[in-house]
Amino acid sequence: MRYSLDGSPHFGCIRASQSPAFHNLPHLKEALPLFSVLCYFETTPFGGKTSREMLAENSPDSHEQIRKYIRLTYLIPPLLGMVDENKIAMRPAVELSYLSESEQTALHEMMEQEDCTPSHAQAIKMRRFSEEGKLNEDVILSIMQEEKPNQKEQFRMPRERISKYFPAGTPAQKIEDTIIKALELYQRQRRHDRER
């Protein structure tokens, strides 16, 4: 089922380019990014083109961006609101829109409990499980508890501090491997010194 921003079910389609609001779209999109969701509904072909194709010709948004906005209309209102508040990015939101309403509700509850949002990779994984009929609360929790690449703690060091130890143009991975080997050797030496 499709929803509008106020949370009410959307049963019909509108031809957005005929809406007076469409002409103010650039300004409204700045004030409320998901205003587009209210305007971009797919209709049956009109003059050989869908409304999405017509809108792409008369809008700053691409055909693909309009498709994504339309897809967001399948999100339950709480998730749609999180997209509007920039708590969920567009790409994961599009993937989540393919989940059933009950799966989206379970996900939203899990997000509230765990205070986290899914990455694009996690959203794709949930969609895949959903399509296979295997997505449930335990699977959602398991996916949401996976460590995201941007959550891994990283150590950074200015290259100038280590550049004298490596020839110019040495790849970063080679530098990292050499430093790890040096630290392993250092650790073995310290252990050996302590055992004396």
C-alpha positions in Angstrom: 0.0 0.0 0.0 1.2 3.5 -0.7 1.2 6.3 1.9 1.3 10.0 1.6 3.4 12.1 4.0 0.5 12.7 6.4 0.4 8.9 6.9 -2.9 8.4 5.1 -3.1 5.6 2.6 -2.8 6.7 -1.1 -5.1 4.8 -3.4 -5.0 6.8 -6.6 -2.4 8.4 -8.8 -2.0 12.0 -9.8 -0.4 13.5 -12.8 2.2 15.6 -11.0 3.0 17.9 -13.8 -0.7 19.1 -13.7 -0.5 19.9 -10.0 0.1 23.6 -9.1 2.5 22.4 -6.4 4.7 20.8 -9.1 5.7 24.2 -10.4 7.1 25.2 -7.0 8.9 21.9 -6.6 12.5 23.2 -6.4 11.5 25.5 -3.5 9.3 22.9 -1.7 12.0 20.2 -2.1 14.4 22.4 -0.2 11.9 23.0 2.6 10.6 19.4 2.7 12.8 17.0 0.6 10.0 14.3 0.4 7.5 16.7 -1.0 8.5 15.0 -4.2 6.8 11.8 -2.9 3.5 13.6 -3.0 4.0 14.8 -6.6 5.7 11.8 -8.2 3.2 9.1 -8.6 3.4 6.7 -11.5 0.4 6.9 -13.9 -0.6 4.9 -16.9 1.1 5.9 -20.2 0.0 9.3 -21.4 0.9 10.1 -25.0 3.2 7.1 -25.1 5.1 8.1 -22.0 4.6 7.5 -18.3 4.3 10.5 -15.9 7.8 9.6 -14.7 9.2 10.0 -18.1 7.4 13.3 -18.6 8.5 14.6 -15.3 12.1 13.8 -16.0 11.9 15.9 -19.1 10.4 18.9 -17.1 12.2 18.5 -13.8 15.6 18.9 -12.4 15.3 15.3 -11.2 16.4 12.4 -13.3 14.1 9.5 -14.4 15.9 7.3 -11.8 15.6 9.8 -9.0 11.8 10.1 -9.7 11.6 6.3 -9.6 13.2 6.4 -6.2 10.8 9.1 -4.9 7.8 7.0 -6.2 9.2 3.9 -4.5 9.4 5.8 -1.2 5.6 5.9 -1.2 5.6 2.2 -0.2 7.3 3.0 3.1 5.2 3.1 6.3 4.9 6.6 7.6 7.4 6.3 10.5 10.1 5.1 8.1 9.2 7.8 5.5 9.5 10.4 8.3 13.0 9.1 9.1 14.0 9.6 5.5 12.6 13.1 5.6 14.6 13.8 8.8 17.8 12.4 7.1 18.0 9.5 9.6 17.7 7.0 6.7 19.5 7.7 3.4 17.7 7.4 0.1 19.3 4.2 -1.2 18.6 2.1 1.9 15.1 3.6 2.1 14.3 2.4 -1.5 15.5 -1.1 -0.6 13.4 -1.1 2.6 10.3 0.0 0.6 10.2 -3.6 -0.9 9.6 -5.1 2.6 6.0 -5.9 3.6 4.2 -3.5 6.0 4.6 -6.0 8.8 8.4 -6.4 8.1 8.8 -2.6 7.9 6.9 -2.3 11.2 9.2 -4.9 12.9 12.2 -3.1 11.5 11.1 0.2 12.7 10.5 -1.2 16.2 14.0 -2.8 16.1 15.5 0.5 15.0 13.9 2.3 17.9 15.0 -0.4 20.4 18.6 -0.6 19.1 18.9 3.1 18.2 20.4 2.4 14.8 19.5 2.6 11.1 20.4 0.1 8.4 23.2 0.7 5.9 22.5 0.2 2.2 24.2 -3.2 2.4 22.0 -4.2 5.4 18.8 -3.0 3.6 19.7 -5.0 0.5 20.2 -8.1 2.7 16.8 -7.6 4.4 15.1 -7.2 1.0 16.7 -10.4 -0.2 15.5 -12.3 2.9 12.1 -10.8 2.5 11.9 -11.9 -1.1 12.8 -15.4 0.0 10.1 -15.3 2.7 12.7 -15.6 5.5 12.7 -12.2 7.0 11.5 -12.2 10.6 12.4 -10.3 13.8 15.4 -12.5 14.6 16.8 -12.1 11.1 16.3 -8.3 11.3 18.0 -8.1 14.7 20.9 -10.2 13.4 21.4 -8.0 10.4 21.1 -4.8 12.3 23.7 -6.0 14.8 26.3 -6.5 12.1 29.2 -4.1 12.3 29.1 -1.5 9.5 32.3 -0.6 7.8 32.0 3.0 9.0 31.6 1.8 12.6 35.0 0.1 12.7 37.4 2.1 14.8 40.3 3.3 12.7 43.8 4.6 13.5 45.2 7.3 11.3 48.7 8.7 11.2 50.1 11.6 9.1 52.0 10.1 6.2 54.9 12.6 6.9 55.7 10.8 10.2 56.4 7.5 8.4 57.5 8.6 4.9 61.2 8.5 5.7 60.9 4.7 6.3 59.3 4.0 2.9 60.4 4.7 -0.7 58.2 7.3 -2.5 55.2 5.8 -4.2 54.9 2.8 -1.8 51.2 1.7 -1.8 49.3 2.3 1.4 48.5 -1.4 1.8 52.3 -2.3 1.6 53.0 0.4 4.3 50.2 -1.0 6.5 51.5 -4.6 6.1 55.1 -3.5 6.9 54.0 -1.7 10.1 52.0 -4.7 11.3 55.0 -7.0 10.7 57.2 -4.5 12.6 54.8 -4.4 15.5 54.6 -8.2 15.6 58.4 -8.4 15.7 58.4 -5.7 18.4 55.9 -7.6 20.5 57.8 -10.9 20.2 61.0 -9.1 21.3 59.3 -7.6 24.3 57.9 -11.0 25.3 61.3 -12.5 24.9 62.9 -9.7 27.1 60.2 -10.3 29.8 60.9 -14.1 29.9 64.6 -13.6 30.7 
